[in-house]
């Protein structure tokens, strides 16, 4: 398998899928990234955990519909061109 732009895009889609399917209560709370971990006071700089949790929530919220479209396009391209 050659390293092509399509492989790079497919890797990005798979990594985004992996972040999007992480469940806060079932999986992330085992590692200390639960729902209540991201709460910080006003004026406090958020820590690394809070920033990662915010990134995961943002990816899950913003990328829901585009991921469906990108996954469908990747599947169709893979079926058509092998």
MDAnalysis code that builds the backbone (N, CA, C; Angstrom):
import MDAnalysis as mda
import numpy as np

u = mda.Universe.empty(246, n_residues=82, atom_resindex=np.repeat(np.arange(82), 3), trajectory=True)
u.add_TopologyAttr("name", ["N", "CA", "C"] * 82)
u.add_TopologyAttr("resid", np.arange(1, 83))
u.add_TopologyAttr("resname", ["UNK", "UNK", "UNK", "UNK", "UNK", "UNK", "UNK", "UNK", "UNK", "UNK", "UNK", "UNK", "UNK", "UNK", "UNK", "UNK", "UNK", "UNK", "UNK", "UNK", "UNK", "UNK", "UNK", "UNK", "UNK", "UNK", "UNK", "UNK", "UNK", "UNK", "UNK", "UNK", "UNK", "UNK", "UNK", "UNK", "UNK", "UNK", "UNK", "UNK", "UNK", "UNK", "UNK", "UNK", "UNK", "UNK", "UNK", "UNK", "UNK", "UNK", "UNK", "UNK", "UNK", "UNK", "UNK", "UNK", "UNK", "UNK", "UNK", "UNK", "UNK", "UNK", "UNK", "UNK", "UNK", "UNK", "UNK", "UNK", "UNK", "UNK", "UNK", "UNK", "UNK", "UNK", "UNK", "UNK", "UNK", "UNK", "UNK", "UNK", "UNK", "UNK"])
u.atoms.positions = np.array([
    [0.847, -1.173, 0.000],
    [0.000, 0.000, 0.000],
    [0.897, 1.244, 0.000],
    [0.738, 2.047, -0.967],
    [1.554, 3.252, -1.105],
    [1.003, 4.368, -0.223],
    [1.874, 5.247, 0.156],
    [1.486, 6.406, 0.957],
    [0.970, 7.481, 0.015],
    [-0.348, 7.649, -0.022],
    [-0.961, 8.609, -0.932],
    [-1.762, 9.626, -0.131],
    [-2.256, 10.618, -0.845],
    [-3.091, 11.631, -0.211],
    [-4.385, 11.007, 0.295],
    [-4.924, 10.036, -0.432],
    [-6.150, 9.368, 0.001],
    [-5.922, 8.622, 1.316],
    [-4.785, 7.971, 1.458],
    [-4.477, 7.270, 2.708],
    [-4.344, 8.248, 3.870],
    [-3.763, 9.397, 3.596],
    [-3.629, 10.423, 4.619],
    [-4.994, 10.964, 5.044],
    [-5.869, 11.202, 4.080],
    [-7.224, 11.662, 4.393],
    [-8.021, 10.596, 5.133],
    [-7.862, 9.355, 4.732],
    [-8.556, 8.265, 5.399],
    [-8.077, 8.118, 6.844],
    [-6.798, 8.321, 7.085],
    [-6.263, 8.283, 8.443],
    [-6.837, 9.409, 9.282],
    [-6.952, 10.594, 8.710],
    [-7.541, 11.720, 9.436],
    [-9.002, 11.451, 9.774],
    [-9.732, 10.851, 8.842],
    [-11.136, 10.516, 9.094],
    [-11.242, 9.477, 10.209],
    [-10.391, 8.468, 10.183],
    [-10.439, 7.431, 11.218],
    [-10.077, 7.979, 12.594],
    [-9.103, 8.865, 12.658],
    [-8.735, 9.465, 13.950],
    [-9.845, 10.366, 14.474],
    [-10.485, 11.114, 13.583],
    [-11.606, 11.951, 13.999],
    [-12.779, 11.099, 14.456],
    [-13.009, 9.975, 13.779],
    [-14.044, 9.034, 14.224],
    [-13.735, 8.503, 15.619],
    [-12.475, 8.192, 15.861],
    [-12.083, 7.657, 17.167],
    [-12.340, 8.665, 18.274],
    [-12.073, 9.935, 18.020],
    [-12.339, 10.964, 19.030],
    [-13.843, 11.169, 19.190],
    [-14.584, 11.084, 18.101],
    [-16.019, 11.366, 18.145],
    [-16.812, 10.293, 18.888],
    [-16.334, 9.069, 18.925],
    [-17.113, 8.005, 19.555],
    [-16.782, 7.791, 21.028],
    [-15.825, 8.548, 21.564],
    [-15.495, 8.393, 22.979],
    [-16.675, 8.836, 23.835],
    [-17.062, 7.998, 24.764],
    [-18.197, 8.275, 25.630],
    [-17.684, 8.747, 26.983],
    [-18.210, 9.883, 27.454],
    [-17.680, 10.476, 28.677],
    [-17.942, 9.620, 29.913],
    [-19.156, 9.127, 30.071],
    [-19.489, 8.382, 31.281],
    [-18.893, 6.979, 31.286],
    [-18.875, 6.327, 30.149],
    [-18.416, 4.940, 30.113],
    [-16.911, 4.794, 30.019],
    [-16.287, 5.559, 29.155],
    [-14.863, 5.352, 28.873],
    [-13.977, 6.419, 29.509],
    [-14.315, 7.673, 29.306],
    [-13.428, 8.752, 29.734],
    [-13.382, 8.925, 31.246],
    [-14.453, 8.578, 31.954],
    [-14.452, 8.749, 33.407],
    [-13.483, 7.780, 34.084],
    [-13.161, 6.679, 33.448],
    [-12.187, 5.732, 33.999],
    [-10.786, 6.336, 34.053],
    [-10.522, 7.296, 33.175],
    [-9.206, 7.913, 33.094],
    [-9.184, 9.319, 33.682],
    [-10.250, 9.696, 34.384],
    [-10.294, 10.999, 35.016],
    [-10.754, 12.123, 34.112],
    [-11.383, 11.798, 32.999],
    [-11.899, 12.808, 32.085],
    [-13.421, 12.803, 32.106],
    [-14.015, 12.759, 33.279],
    [-15.464, 12.694, 33.402],
    [-16.130, 14.016, 33.091],
    [-17.444, 14.033, 33.236],
    [-18.244, 15.207, 32.919],
    [-17.903, 16.359, 33.854],
    [-17.684, 16.079, 35.128],
    [-17.448, 17.140, 36.108],
    [-15.994, 17.579, 36.170],
    [-15.113, 17.000, 35.385],
    [-13.693, 17.345, 35.438],
    [-13.377, 18.653, 34.736],
    [-14.211, 19.091, 33.809],
    [-13.908, 20.272, 33.022],
    [-14.359, 21.576, 33.657],
    [-14.878, 21.552, 34.876],
    [-15.398, 22.752, 35.518],
    [-14.246, 23.524, 36.149],
    [-14.118, 24.794, 35.766],
    [-13.080, 25.652, 36.344],
    [-13.722, 26.965, 36.758],
    [-13.100, 27.662, 37.654],
    [-13.624, 28.943, 38.109],
    [-13.377, 30.037, 37.089],
    [-14.030, 31.155, 37.289],
    [-13.876, 32.283, 36.377],
    [-12.489, 32.879, 36.546],
    [-11.803, 33.105, 35.453],
    [-10.475, 33.686, 35.494],
    [-9.365, 32.665, 35.643],
    [-9.701, 31.423, 35.945],
    [-8.682, 30.388, 36.067],
    [-8.296, 29.875, 34.689],
    [-7.013, 29.617, 34.513],
    [-6.577, 29.008, 33.270],
    [-6.945, 27.531, 33.296],
    [-7.629, 27.053, 32.237],
    [-7.990, 25.635, 32.218],
    [-6.738, 24.773, 32.067],
    [-6.733, 23.653, 32.737],
    [-5.606, 22.739, 32.649],
    [-5.634, 21.938, 31.364],
    [-4.671, 21.063, 31.235],
    [-4.566, 20.234, 30.034],
    [-5.770, 19.296, 29.930],
    [-6.181, 18.721, 31.061],
    [-7.343, 17.823, 31.040],
    [-8.589, 18.537, 30.555],
    [-8.815, 19.736, 31.051],
    [-10.003, 20.491, 30.653],
    [-9.950, 20.854, 29.172],
    [-8.768, 21.185, 28.671],
    [-8.650, 21.522, 27.257],
    [-8.872, 20.307, 26.369],
    [-8.363, 19.148, 26.776],
    [-8.595, 17.924, 25.998],
    [-10.068, 17.561, 26.007],
    [-10.704, 17.682, 27.166],
    [-12.133, 17.380, 27.263],
    [-12.953, 18.337, 26.413],
    [-12.583, 19.607, 26.390],
    [-13.272, 20.579, 25.546],
    [-13.077, 20.255, 24.070],
    [-11.879, 19.830, 23.689],
    [-11.623, 19.442, 22.307],
    [-12.478, 18.243, 21.908],
    [-12.573, 17.252, 22.789],
    [-13.382, 16.063, 22.491],
    [-14.848, 16.446, 22.340],
    [-15.354, 17.291, 23.233],
    [-16.752, 17.730, 23.136],
    [-16.992, 18.530, 21.867],
    [-16.044, 19.374, 21.504],
    [-16.194, 20.188, 20.301],
    [-16.196, 19.324, 19.044],
    [-15.291, 18.361, 18.984],
    [-15.252, 17.462, 17.823],
    [-16.553, 16.688, 17.723],
    [-17.062, 16.224, 18.852],
    [-18.308, 15.460, 18.837],
    [-19.477, 16.323, 18.385],
    [-19.491, 17.589, 18.786],
    [-20.603, 18.475, 18.441],
    [-20.515, 18.984, 17.009],
    [-19.356, 19.494, 16.623],
    [-19.214, 20.174, 15.337],
    [-19.071, 19.199, 14.177],
    [-18.400, 18.084, 14.394],
    [-18.064, 17.190, 13.286],
    [-19.064, 16.051, 13.068],
    [-20.222, 16.097, 13.703],
    [-21.172, 14.990, 13.570],
    [-21.642, 14.815, 12.131],
    [-22.204, 15.847, 11.540],
    [-22.724, 15.744, 10.172],
    [-21.595, 15.634, 9.141],
    [-20.529, 16.440, 9.233],
    [-19.442, 16.263, 8.256],
    [-18.808, 14.874, 8.301],
    [-18.731, 14.265, 9.475],
    [-18.169, 12.914, 9.553],
    [-19.036, 11.901, 8.821],
    [-20.327, 12.057, 8.909],
    [-21.222, 11.156, 8.177],
    [-20.980, 11.301, 6.681],
    [-20.849, 12.533, 6.222],
    [-20.620, 12.778, 4.796],
    [-19.251, 12.256, 4.366],
    [-18.205, 12.556, 5.143],
    [-16.857, 12.106, 4.793],
    [-16.736, 10.586, 4.824],
    [-17.359, 9.953, 5.810],
    [-17.324, 8.493, 5.876],
    [-18.047, 7.871, 4.684],
    [-19.190, 8.433, 4.329],
    [-19.932, 7.909, 3.182],
    [-19.128, 8.071, 1.894],
    [-18.492, 9.230, 1.727],
    [-17.684, 9.457, 0.530],
    [-16.480, 8.513, 0.491],
    [-15.857, 8.282, 1.632],
    [-14.705, 7.369, 1.670],
    [-15.125, 5.942, 1.334],
    [-16.277, 5.531, 1.822],
    [-16.775, 4.181, 1.530],
    [-17.090, 4.043, 0.044],
    [-17.746, 5.056, -0.529],
    [-18.092, 5.000, -1.953],
    [-16.819, 4.984, -2.806],
    [-15.845, 5.815, -2.481],
    [-14.596, 5.829, -3.236],
    [-13.864, 4.492, -3.114],
    [-13.899, 3.920, -1.933],
    [-13.236, 2.639, -1.741],
    [-13.944, 1.531, -2.520],
    [-15.276, 1.580, -2.582],
    [-16.008, 0.590, -3.360],
    [-15.803, 0.763, -4.858],
    [-15.724, 2.006, -5.322],
    [-15.580, 2.246, -6.749],
    [-14.170, 1.967, -7.251],
    [-13.182, 2.427, -6.512],
    [-11.814, 2.358, -7.009],
    [-10.923, 1.334, -6.309],
    [-11.498, 0.637, -5.349],
    [-10.737, -0.432, -4.679],
    [-9.749, 0.130, -3.779],
])
